[in-house]
Amino acid sequence: MNWLQILLLLVAAYLLIAYYIRERGLFKDHVMFFGPILAIKTERVGFFDWFQKFRRPLRVYATFGVLLVVVVSAFMTLALLLAVPQYLVHTPEPTGIYDPRNLLAIPGVNQAIPITAAVVLGLLLTIVIHEFGHAILARVEDMRVKSMGLLIAVVPIGAFVEPEEEDVEAAKGMPKIRMFGAGITNNIVFGLACFAAMFLLVGMATPLAVPLVQGVYQDYPAADAGIPGYSIITSINGVPVASQEEVSAAMEETRPGETVTLTAEKDGVESTYTLTLDEWPEALGSDRDSGFMGVYYYNAPAVKEHIGNIADLGLLAPLYLTIAPIDAFIQSNSQQLGILLTDTPEQIAWEEPFPLFWGTVHLLFWTGWFNLLVGMFNAIPIVPLDGGYMMKEGVERFFERRGWSQYAQRVVASISGFVTVMLILLITMPMIVAALRFVMTMG
């Protein structure tokens, strides 16, 4: 089943369920609709009052968050301004990461986001963490909270906290800005914490030297014999081997043209293969006179070192890891980071320090990944994003103090509109250019 069929099935199932709930009038106190979007809400929000006990530390945290959001907002705006001209000059084809389906952050549809428990739970945690930030700071700043809920359109697409509108309107300056910025702050801080915890956990795993065949070179003996990828070599010519070094030592005694019997295990099943060895290809070591099977191994120690090098980047490490799903699922996992994202055959080359170890790593990765991207995106100064509302409040207060209030709305609309156009161009340019090329070709 391809991605479009999956998407259509999900949409059809969602529409049927939503139609049934609406027509039957079910759950009237807790379900409402905004067009095709279903909202599940509750008015039991009194527990947010508890956070008023910690006004001072929470305000300090939120004020730090405002500064953080301003920096991220400026970074995202600058990135847009630099990227769009490059796209206009060198527009990529709408394939790979520019494929239209990859504009949708829907697990199973977006090629970089698989459908796994870690992905779904990480997405839900991100939404809750964001909205709880708004609700907590609303109460800290004496704005009442009416309700909270979850927005669903096929999949959970967001959550909401509904403060009393009159309280929000009455709030001015930093209290209001802190409330708007709290969701972004929570996302970025929590995302960084998740990535830090993930790096610490991976540091606890022990890489093994098991001879795990990651793949075979085409038109060489292993490929001709049918040795599958991700199988473990257990013996050569009847002699047991337990590491890549032992395999290399056994192969040093062979010569091109010699026939060897190799036993390999995959998914708990052992199979025996007969290989007529070849000469080493020039690109891999033409000076070697031993026989060449044509396999390459998964190197767990090298992968751990690579992950450690990424961790050494400090605060830049999470930004680097934002491309990991694209590399793992769209660009052939060239950086060997797929093991951080989902269950892979490579896990047998690692000694896990405790049960459900890799599941915990995956949950931390996806929770960190979603939180960081959601926080950074929401910081863009576009109304109705949180960054846009923060920009709006800041501009209005700045102009008000100088007696220029009549110009505030124009400035806000200009900034928001300009950045919106830049964002739309960045997203749609590959499709627009592809369509124009098609029309010109037909003409």
Residue pairs with C-beta under 8 A, 6 or more apart in sequence:
1 9
3 101
3 108
3 109
3 111
4 101
6 108
6 109
7 101
7 106
7 109
10 106
10 108
10 154
10 155
11 154
14 152
14 153
14 154
15 36
18 33
18 36
18 38
20 26
21 27
21 31
21 38
22 33
27 40
30 40
30 41
30 42
31 38
31 39
31 40
31 41
32 38
32 39
32 41
33 39
34 151
36 153
37 151
37 152
37 153
37 157
38 151
38 152
38 153
39 149
39 150
39 151
39 152
39 160
40 149
40 150
40 152
41 147
41 148
41 149
41 150
41 160
41 162
42 147
42 148
42 149
43 146
43 147
45 135
45 145
45 146
45 147
45 148
45 161
48 135
48 136
48 138
48 139
48 145
49 139
51 58
51 136
51 139
51 140
52 139
52 140
54 140
55 140
58 136
58 137
58 140
59 140
59 178
61 185
62 137
62 140
62 178
62 179
62 181
62 182
62 185
63 174
63 178
64 185
65 178
65 181
65 182
65 184
65 185
65 186
65 189
66 174
66 177
66 178
66 181
66 185
66 390
68 184
68 185
68 188
69 181
69 184
69 185
69 379
69 386
69 387
69 390
70 390
72 184
72 188
72 375
72 376
72 379
72 387
73 379
73 380
73 381
73 387
73 390
73 391
76 376
76 377
76 379
76 380
76 387
77 380
77 381
77 419
80 380
80 419
80 422
80 423
80 426
81 422
83 426
84 422
84 425
84 426
84 429
87 425
87 426
87 429
87 430
88 425
88 429
91 429
91 430
91 433
92 98
92 430
93 430
93 434
94 100
94 430
94 431
94 434
96 102
96 330
96 331
97 112
97 326
97 330
97 331
98 430
99 111
100 431
101 109
101 110
101 111
102 110
102 111
102 112
102 330
103 110
103 427
104 110
105 113
106 113
106 154
106 155
107 113
107 114
107 115
107 116
107 119
107 120
107 123
107 155
108 114
108 115
111 329
111 330
112 325
112 326
112 328
112 329
112 330
113 119
113 325
113 329
114 329
114 341
114 342
116 342
116 343
116 362
116 366
117 359
117 363
118 342
118 359
118 362
118 363
118 365
118 366
118 367
119 366
121 363
121 366
121 367
122 363
122 365
122 366
122 367
122 368
122 369
122 370
123 155
123 156
123 366
123 370
124 156
125 367
125 370
125 371
126 187
126 367
126 370
126 371
126 374
127 150
127 156
127 158
127 159
127 374
128 159
129 183
129 186
129 187
129 190
129 371
130 159
130 183
130 184
130 186
130 187
130 371
130 374
130 375
130 378
131 148
131 159
131 160
131 161
131 183
132 161
132 186
133 182
133 183
133 184
133 185
133 186
133 187
134 161
134 163
134 179
134 180
134 182
134 183
135 145
135 148
135 161
135 163
136 182
137 178
137 179
137 182
138 144
138 145
138 161
138 163
138 167
138 168
138 179
139 145
141 171
141 175
141 176
141 178
141 179
142 167
142 175
143 163
143 164
143 167
143 168
143 171
143 175
143 179
144 163
144 164
144 167
145 161
145 162
145 163
145 164
146 162
146 163
146 164
147 161
147 162
148 159
148 160
148 161
148 162
149 159
149 160
149 162
150 156
150 158
150 159
150 160
151 157
151 158
151 159
151 160
163 179
168 176
168 179
171 179
172 393
172 397
173 393
173 397
176 393
177 390
177 393
177 394
180 386
180 389
180 390
180 393
181 386
181 390
183 375
183 378
183 386
184 375
184 378
184 379
184 386
184 387
185 375
186 371
186 375
187 371
187 372
187 374
187 375
187 378
188 371
188 372
188 375
188 376
190 367
190 368
190 371
191 318
191 367
191 368
191 369
191 370
191 371
191 372
191 375
192 315
192 318
192 368
192 372
193 368
194 364
194 365
194 367
194 368
194 371
195 317
195 318
195 321
195 364
195 365
195 368
195 372
197 364
198 340
198 361
198 364
198 365
198 368
199 307
199 310
199 311
199 317
201 357
201 360
201 361
201 364
202 304
202 307
202 340
202 361
203 308
203 311
204 353
205 304
205 350
205 351
205 352
205 353
205 357
206 350
206 351
206 353
207 300
207 301
207 303
207 304
207 349
207 350
207 351
208 300
208 349
208 350
208 351
209 243
209 244
209 245
209 300
209 301
210 232
210 242
210 243
210 244
210 300
210 348
210 349
211 232
211 233
211 241
211 242
211 243
211 244
211 246
211 247
211 297
212 230
212 231
212 232
212 297
212 298
212 300
212 345
212 346
212 348
212 349
213 222
213 227
213 228
213 229
213 230
213 231
213 232
213 233
213 264
213 295
213 296
213 297
213 298
214 229
214 230
214 296
214 297
214 298
214 346
215 229
215 295
215 296
216 222
216 223
216 227
216 229
216 294
216 295
216 296
217 223
217 281
217 294
217 295
217 296
220 278
220 281
220 292
220 293
220 294
221 275
221 276
221 277
221 278
221 292
221 293
221 294
222 273
222 275
222 293
222 294
222 295
223 294
224 275
225 262
225 273
225 274
225 275
226 273
227 262
227 264
227 273
227 295
228 264
228 266
229 345
230 266
230 298
230 345
230 346
231 264
231 265
231 266
231 271
232 264
232 265
232 266
232 348
233 241
233 247
233 262
233 263
233 264
233 295
234 240
234 241
234 263
234 264
234 265
234 270
235 241
235 262
235 263
236 247
236 250
236 251
236 260
236 261
236 262
236 263
237 250
237 260
237 261
238 261
239 250
241 247
241 250
244 297
251 290
251 291
251 293
252 290
253 290
254 260
254 277
254 290
254 291
255 277
255 289
255 290
255 291
256 277
256 278
256 279
256 289
256 291
256 292
257 276
257 277
257 291
258 276
258 277
258 291
259 274
259 275
259 276
259 277
260 274
260 275
260 277
260 291
260 293
261 272
261 273
261 274
261 275
262 272
262 273
262 274
262 275
262 293
263 270
263 271
263 272
263 273
264 270
264 271
264 273
265 271
275 293
277 291
277 292
277 293
278 291
278 292
278 294
279 286
279 292
280 286
280 288
280 290
280 292
281 292
284 292
298 346
298 349
300 346
300 349
300 350
302 336
303 336
303 339
303 346
306 335
306 336
306 337
307 337
307 340
310 317
310 320
310 321
311 317
313 320
318 368
318 372
319 372
321 337
321 340
321 365
321 368
321 369
322 369
322 372
322 373
324 335
324 337
324 340
324 341
324 365
324 369
325 341
325 369
327 333
327 334
327 335
327 337
328 335
328 337
328 338
328 341
328 342
329 338
329 341
336 346
338 344
338 346
339 346
339 347
339 350
339 358
340 361
340 362
340 365
341 362
341 365
341 366
342 362
343 358
343 362
347 358
352 358
377 385
378 385
378 386
378 387
379 385
379 386
379 387
380 387
380 388
380 419
380 423
381 387
381 388
381 390
381 391
381 415
381 416
381 419
382 388
382 416
382 419
382 420
382 423
383 389
383 391
383 392
383 412
383 416
388 416
391 412
391 415
391 416
392 412
392 416
395 408
395 411
395 412
395 415
396 405
396 408
396 412
398 408
399 405
399 407
399 408
399 411
400 408
